[in-house]
């Protein structure tokens, strides 16, 4: 299984800031704020996840156009090996995305998941029922790609002191991860079952792709088209896996495919962010 195929604001900020033991970069444009717990609608306690202890918390960022939004920021236990910007699905920065960020933090990376739906309404977190899927699609359609990329750029700027940066995105976030590889100053990107827009742009850094062979929303012909357009990419297709196979809260969860894709992703990050030599054929 798993076949390889290949800051409008008069505010100023210091050069660096510290939060959760991390040195965070603040440049003209994106601005980092200390956490504000009462300004926005309450979110669920990140630690209130069954069987899981949260490693992070929500903090407030500012995009270059002055938009303030929240992001879930998780610090590694020791010195960062790099940073990972986790890009959400259409369900917001919900408990699954927070757990994904926590997982990368546990592996030694500073992880940040920007709440991209905050441009519509604060605190959107959805589940995976059919009505919630339609709701999430509606939110996505209200956003302009240029706005979303500004929010991603702010997240990238905040974690720059942690070292090299990767984006890892899922579904809609996968497509955004691809676009970030074309536009953002990142070292690599990972795309989980995301359908990149046909903009004519090509990635400026290495990209790893994970798709399921049984994903009805992204058929094998679409994967082949993407592979032909980006032959330098690292492509994996997981036999029998459907859309959303990495999410253990969805009926389409495939434990074997998710575990293998995670190992490959971690090897890829270790190589591209931490500069480690990986004696493996997984990346």
C-alpha beads as a LAMMPS data file, in Angstrom:
LAMMPS data file: protein, C-alpha beads

283 atoms
281 bonds

1 atom types
1 bond types

-500.0 500.0 xlo xhi
-500.0 500.0 ylo yhi
-500.0 500.0 zlo zhi

Masses

1 110.0

Atoms # bond

1 1 1 0.000 0.000 0.000
2 1 1 1.158 3.455 -0.744
3 1 1 2.828 3.616 -4.100
4 1 1 5.320 6.388 -4.713
5 1 1 4.975 8.179 -8.036
6 1 1 7.591 10.231 -8.055
7 1 1 0.137 45.128 9.576
8 1 1 -1.870 48.162 8.300
9 1 1 -1.463 49.672 11.735
10 1 1 0.392 52.378 13.608
11 1 1 1.508 49.713 16.051
12 1 1 5.079 48.654 16.179
13 1 1 6.590 45.473 17.504
14 1 1 10.027 44.469 18.765
15 1 1 12.300 42.451 16.570
16 1 1 11.419 39.329 18.506
17 1 1 8.869 38.214 21.055
18 1 1 8.561 35.235 23.343
19 1 1 5.558 33.019 23.914
20 1 1 5.438 29.548 25.410
21 1 1 9.240 29.612 25.549
22 1 1 9.528 30.374 21.846
23 1 1 11.326 33.256 20.180
24 1 1 8.802 34.620 17.709
25 1 1 9.598 37.013 14.917
26 1 1 7.659 40.236 14.480
27 1 1 8.184 42.216 11.301
28 1 1 6.421 45.216 9.805
29 1 1 3.252 43.765 8.419
30 1 1 2.166 40.737 10.407
31 1 1 1.994 41.489 14.120
32 1 1 1.881 38.979 16.938
33 1 1 -0.113 39.717 20.086
34 1 1 -0.067 38.061 23.459
35 1 1 -3.048 35.721 23.880
36 1 1 -6.394 37.413 24.394
37 1 1 -8.883 35.141 26.055
38 1 1 -11.985 37.376 26.248
39 1 1 -12.014 39.357 23.058
40 1 1 -13.457 36.652 20.875
41 1 1 -16.173 34.081 21.473
42 1 1 -15.057 31.275 23.722
43 1 1 -13.567 28.235 22.083
44 1 1 -13.543 24.753 23.543
45 1 1 -10.670 24.112 25.917
46 1 1 -7.973 22.523 23.744
47 1 1 -7.161 20.169 26.630
48 1 1 -10.723 18.900 26.788
49 1 1 -10.084 16.212 24.228
50 1 1 -10.623 12.687 25.376
51 1 1 -7.354 10.906 26.020
52 1 1 -5.216 13.825 24.872
53 1 1 -3.301 16.575 26.634
54 1 1 -3.056 19.733 24.529
55 1 1 0.401 21.154 23.916
56 1 1 -0.771 24.549 22.681
57 1 1 -3.283 27.371 22.977
58 1 1 -4.898 30.037 20.825
59 1 1 -3.117 33.325 20.255
60 1 1 -3.868 36.368 18.089
61 1 1 -2.072 37.350 14.889
62 1 1 -2.437 40.243 12.475
63 1 1 -2.217 39.933 8.721
64 1 1 -0.621 42.558 6.523
65 1 1 -4.003 44.098 5.691
66 1 1 -4.776 44.670 9.411
67 1 1 -7.050 41.656 9.843
68 1 1 -6.757 40.143 13.331
69 1 1 -7.338 36.440 13.666
70 1 1 -6.548 33.568 15.929
71 1 1 -4.151 30.705 15.512
72 1 1 -3.497 27.598 17.533
73 1 1 0.176 27.600 18.542
74 1 1 1.911 24.553 19.998
75 1 1 5.505 24.576 21.195
76 1 1 7.844 21.575 21.093
77 1 1 9.276 20.190 24.339
78 1 1 12.828 21.313 23.483
79 1 1 14.658 23.358 20.913
80 1 1 12.616 23.486 17.686
81 1 1 13.766 21.409 14.737
82 1 1 11.809 23.783 12.489
83 1 1 8.199 24.921 12.171
84 1 1 5.046 23.508 10.611
85 1 1 2.081 25.636 9.524
86 1 1 -0.949 23.334 9.682
87 1 1 -3.632 24.340 7.189
88 1 1 -7.201 23.445 8.068
89 1 1 -9.917 21.642 6.197
90 1 1 -13.308 23.301 5.700
91 1 1 -14.162 22.460 9.322
92 1 1 -12.025 25.175 10.917
93 1 1 -9.299 24.736 13.503
94 1 1 -11.299 22.045 15.259
95 1 1 -10.074 19.406 17.665
96 1 1 -8.687 17.256 14.882
97 1 1 -6.554 20.047 13.440
98 1 1 -5.402 20.975 16.943
99 1 1 -4.405 17.386 17.573
100 1 1 -2.480 17.338 14.293
101 1 1 -0.605 20.482 15.388
102 1 1 0.083 18.903 18.776
103 1 1 1.459 15.855 17.004
104 1 1 3.979 17.899 15.060
105 1 1 4.945 19.767 18.251
106 1 1 5.550 16.444 19.981
107 1 1 7.946 15.584 17.148
108 1 1 10.011 18.718 17.886
109 1 1 8.470 21.302 15.590
110 1 1 6.811 24.619 16.435
111 1 1 3.314 24.103 15.056
112 1 1 0.795 26.806 14.227
113 1 1 -2.677 26.440 12.729
114 1 1 -4.166 29.755 11.562
115 1 1 -7.952 30.070 11.872
116 1 1 -8.640 30.968 8.264
117 1 1 -12.410 31.241 8.742
118 1 1 -11.955 34.126 11.235
119 1 1 -12.375 36.521 8.310
120 1 1 -15.996 35.381 8.228
121 1 1 -16.757 34.776 11.890
122 1 1 -14.672 34.068 14.968
123 1 1 -14.525 30.609 16.426
124 1 1 -15.918 28.458 13.627
125 1 1 -15.367 24.792 14.445
126 1 1 -17.375 22.126 12.678
127 1 1 -17.860 18.393 12.773
128 1 1 -18.213 16.045 9.835
129 1 1 -21.963 15.604 9.300
130 1 1 -23.454 16.323 5.881
131 1 1 -24.969 19.672 6.986
132 1 1 -21.630 20.714 8.496
133 1 1 -19.809 19.795 5.302
134 1 1 -22.152 22.057 3.350
135 1 1 -21.703 24.807 5.941
136 1 1 -17.935 24.560 5.649
137 1 1 -18.076 24.699 1.875
138 1 1 -20.142 27.858 2.148
139 1 1 -17.549 29.504 4.369
140 1 1 -14.761 28.579 2.003
141 1 1 -16.594 30.116 -0.930
142 1 1 -16.857 33.448 0.915
143 1 1 -13.087 33.812 1.118
144 1 1 -10.775 35.264 -1.492
145 1 1 -7.544 33.302 -2.000
146 1 1 -5.470 36.457 -1.617
147 1 1 -6.950 37.045 1.847
148 1 1 -6.239 33.520 2.931
149 1 1 -2.655 33.686 1.729
150 1 1 -2.126 36.862 3.791
151 1 1 -3.197 34.956 6.882
152 1 1 -0.879 32.087 6.041
153 1 1 1.960 34.562 5.466
154 1 1 1.354 36.020 8.948
155 1 1 1.578 32.549 10.481
156 1 1 4.785 31.840 8.566
157 1 1 6.318 35.117 9.789
158 1 1 5.490 34.376 13.435
159 1 1 7.332 31.059 13.581
160 1 1 10.337 32.039 11.489
161 1 1 12.738 32.003 14.474
162 1 1 12.081 28.286 14.857
163 1 1 14.042 27.528 11.701
164 1 1 12.946 26.294 8.312
165 1 1 9.219 26.178 7.732
166 1 1 6.835 23.746 6.068
167 1 1 3.140 23.903 5.362
168 1 1 1.060 20.770 5.807
169 1 1 -2.523 21.003 4.607
170 1 1 -5.544 18.744 4.443
171 1 1 -8.266 18.863 1.765
172 1 1 -8.869 22.629 1.240
173 1 1 -5.749 23.171 3.315
174 1 1 -3.896 20.814 0.987
175 1 1 -4.696 23.051 -1.960
176 1 1 -3.548 26.031 0.130
177 1 1 -0.343 24.201 1.005
178 1 1 0.367 23.801 -2.701
179 1 1 -0.258 27.499 -3.312
180 1 1 1.996 28.358 -0.351
181 1 1 4.737 26.321 -2.021
182 1 1 4.340 28.571 -5.063
183 1 1 4.188 31.890 -3.200
184 1 1 5.497 31.701 0.367
185 1 1 9.098 31.595 1.698
186 1 1 8.892 28.029 2.942
187 1 1 11.285 25.095 2.684
188 1 1 8.752 22.421 1.719
189 1 1 5.063 21.595 1.650
190 1 1 2.851 18.565 2.175
191 1 1 -0.506 18.127 0.465
192 1 1 -3.037 15.677 1.859
193 1 1 -5.843 14.963 -0.620
194 1 1 -5.941 18.577 -1.811
195 1 1 -6.830 19.633 -5.334
196 1 1 -4.475 22.493 -6.305
197 1 1 -6.013 25.235 -8.462
198 1 1 -4.851 25.369 -12.055
199 1 1 -3.174 28.778 -11.808
200 1 1 -0.172 27.999 -13.943
201 1 1 2.135 28.564 -10.998
202 1 1 4.618 25.894 -10.022
203 1 1 6.049 25.147 -6.568
204 1 1 9.329 26.780 -5.611
205 1 1 10.153 24.127 -3.028
206 1 1 9.788 20.362 -2.679
207 1 1 6.230 19.094 -2.276
208 1 1 4.975 15.722 -1.046
209 1 1 1.476 14.568 -1.972
210 1 1 -0.784 11.990 -0.307
211 1 1 -3.904 10.770 -2.122
212 1 1 -6.326 7.896 -1.713
213 1 1 -7.095 5.652 -4.659
214 1 1 -10.778 5.530 -3.650
215 1 1 -11.160 9.311 -3.259
216 1 1 -14.183 10.132 -5.425
217 1 1 -13.503 13.869 -5.230
218 1 1 -9.983 13.495 -6.627
219 1 1 -9.948 10.644 -9.155
220 1 1 -6.761 8.980 -10.334
221 1 1 -6.957 10.905 -13.611
222 1 1 -6.734 14.177 -11.658
223 1 1 -3.734 12.884 -9.743
224 1 1 -2.067 11.911 -13.015
225 1 1 -2.703 15.401 -14.407
226 1 1 -1.116 16.972 -11.336
227 1 1 1.841 14.630 -11.502
228 1 1 2.414 15.522 -15.145
229 1 1 2.261 19.234 -14.285
230 1 1 4.653 18.809 -11.352
231 1 1 7.001 15.916 -12.123
232 1 1 9.392 17.000 -9.371
233 1 1 6.732 16.254 -6.745
234 1 1 6.750 13.212 -4.496
235 1 1 3.462 11.427 -5.051
236 1 1 1.916 8.643 -2.980
237 1 1 -1.394 6.954 -3.647
238 1 1 -2.834 4.735 -0.905
239 1 1 -4.766 1.741 -2.155
240 1 1 -8.383 1.689 -1.022
241 1 1 -8.119 4.923 0.977
242 1 1 -10.807 7.544 0.521
243 1 1 -11.004 11.291 1.019
244 1 1 -10.098 12.392 4.539
245 1 1 -8.327 9.137 5.324
246 1 1 -6.015 10.863 7.823
247 1 1 -8.798 12.086 10.145
248 1 1 -9.685 9.626 12.894
249 1 1 -12.997 11.443 13.510
250 1 1 -14.347 10.670 10.048
251 1 1 -15.893 7.459 8.728
252 1 1 -13.301 7.482 5.927
253 1 1 -10.410 7.158 8.392
254 1 1 -7.882 4.584 7.267
255 1 1 -5.475 3.817 10.116
256 1 1 -2.883 2.054 7.960
257 1 1 -2.809 4.727 5.267
258 1 1 -2.739 7.504 7.880
259 1 1 0.161 5.899 9.752
260 1 1 2.222 5.351 6.612
261 1 1 1.530 8.866 5.308
262 1 1 2.532 10.278 8.694
263 1 1 5.824 8.379 8.729
264 1 1 6.609 9.586 5.236
265 1 1 5.662 13.160 6.147
266 1 1 7.835 13.113 9.273
267 1 1 10.789 11.757 7.293
268 1 1 10.248 14.470 4.679
269 1 1 10.166 17.189 7.364
270 1 1 13.229 15.789 9.111
271 1 1 15.126 15.921 5.843
272 1 1 13.905 19.265 4.540
273 1 1 13.564 21.226 7.814
274 1 1 15.974 19.635 10.260
275 1 1 18.545 18.605 7.656
276 1 1 18.654 15.043 8.889
277 1 1 19.725 12.148 6.724
278 1 1 16.854 9.677 6.574
279 1 1 17.890 6.127 5.752
280 1 1 14.519 5.267 4.287
281 1 1 12.739 5.020 0.961
282 1 1 9.681 6.761 2.443
283 1 1 10.776 10.220 1.190

Bonds

1 1 1 2
2 1 2 3
3 1 3 4
4 1 4 5
5 1 5 6
6 1 7 8
7 1 8 9
8 1 9 10
9 1 10 11
10 1 11 12
11 1 12 13
12 1 13 14
13 1 14 15
14 1 15 16
15 1 16 17
16 1 17 18
17 1 18 19
18 1 19 20
19 1 20 21
20 1 21 22
21 1 22 23
22 1 23 24
23 1 24 25
24 1 25 26
25 1 26 27
26 1 27 28
27 1 28 29
28 1 29 30
29 1 30 31
30 1 31 32
31 1 32 33
32 1 33 34
33 1 34 35
34 1 35 36
35 1 36 37
36 1 37 38
37 1 38 39
38 1 39 40
39 1 40 41
40 1 41 42
41 1 42 43
42 1 43 44
43 1 44 45
44 1 45 46
45 1 46 47
46 1 47 48
47 1 48 49
48 1 49 50
49 1 50 51
50 1 51 52
51 1 52 53
52 1 53 54
53 1 54 55
54 1 55 56
55 1 56 57
56 1 57 58
57 1 58 59
58 1 59 60
59 1 60 61
60 1 61 62
61 1 62 63
62 1 63 64
63 1 64 65
64 1 65 66
65 1 66 67
66 1 67 68
67 1 68 69
68 1 69 70
69 1 70 71
70 1 71 72
71 1 72 73
72 1 73 74
73 1 74 75
74 1 75 76
75 1 76 77
76 1 77 78
77 1 78 79
78 1 79 80
79 1 80 81
80 1 81 82
81 1 82 83
82 1 83 84
83 1 84 85
84 1 85 86
85 1 86 87
86 1 87 88
87 1 88 89
88 1 89 90
89 1 90 91
90 1 91 92
91 1 92 93
92 1 93 94
93 1 94 95
94 1 95 96
95 1 96 97
96 1 97 98
97 1 98 99
98 1 99 100
99 1 100 101
100 1 101 102
101 1 102 103
102 1 103 104
103 1 104 105
104 1 105 106
105 1 106 107
106 1 107 108
107 1 108 109
108 1 109 110
109 1 110 111
110 1 111 112
111 1 112 113
112 1 113 114
113 1 114 115
114 1 115 116
115 1 116 117
116 1 117 118
117 1 118 119
118 1 119 120
119 1 120 121
120 1 121 122
121 1 122 123
122 1 123 124
123 1 124 125
124 1 125 126
125 1 126 127
126 1 127 128
127 1 128 129
128 1 129 130
129 1 130 131
130 1 131 132
131 1 132 133
132 1 133 134
133 1 134 135
134 1 135 136
135 1 136 137
136 1 137 138
137 1 138 139
138 1 139 140
139 1 140 141
140 1 141 142
141 1 142 143
142 1 143 144
143 1 144 145
144 1 145 146
145 1 146 147
146 1 147 148
147 1 148 149
148 1 149 150
149 1 150 151
150 1 151 152
151 1 152 153
152 1 153 154
153 1 154 155
154 1 155 156
155 1 156 157
156 1 157 158
157 1 158 159
158 1 159 160
159 1 160 161
160 1 161 162
161 1 162 163
162 1 163 164
163 1 164 165
164 1 165 166
165 1 166 167
166 1 167 168
167 1 168 169
168 1 169 170
169 1 170 171
170 1 171 172
171 1 172 173
172 1 173 174
173 1 174 175
174 1 175 176
175 1 176 177
176 1 177 178
177 1 178 179
178 1 179 180
179 1 180 181
180 1 181 182
181 1 182 183
182 1 183 184
183 1 184 185
184 1 185 186
185 1 186 187
186 1 187 188
187 1 188 189
188 1 189 190
189 1 190 191
190 1 191 192
191 1 192 193
192 1 193 194
193 1 194 195
194 1 195 196
195 1 196 197
196 1 197 198
197 1 198 199
198 1 199 200
199 1 200 201
200 1 201 202
201 1 202 203
202 1 203 204
203 1 204 205
204 1 205 206
205 1 206 207
206 1 207 208
207 1 208 209
208 1 209 210
209 1 210 211
210 1 211 212
211 1 212 213
212 1 213 214
213 1 214 215
214 1 215 216
215 1 216 217
216 1 217 218
217 1 218 219
218 1 219 220
219 1 220 221
220 1 221 222
221 1 222 223
222 1 223 224
223 1 224 225
224 1 225 226
225 1 226 227
226 1 227 228
227 1 228 229
228 1 229 230
229 1 230 231
230 1 231 232
231 1 232 233
232 1 233 234
233 1 234 235
234 1 235 236
235 1 236 237
236 1 237 238
237 1 238 239
238 1 239 240
239 1 240 241
240 1 241 242
241 1 242 243
242 1 243 244
243 1 244 245
244 1 245 246
245 1 246 247
246 1 247 248
247 1 248 249
248 1 249 250
249 1 250 251
250 1 251 252
251 1 252 253
252 1 253 254
253 1 254 255
254 1 255 256
255 1 256 257
256 1 257 258
257 1 258 259
258 1 259 260
259 1 260 261
260 1 261 262
261 1 262 263
262 1 263 264
263 1 264 265
264 1 265 266
265 1 266 267
266 1 267 268
267 1 268 269
268 1 269 270
269 1 270 271
270 1 271 272
271 1 272 273
272 1 273 274
273 1 274 275
274 1 275 276
275 1 276 277
276 1 277 278
277 1 278 279
278 1 279 280
279 1 280 281
280 1 281 282
281 1 282 283
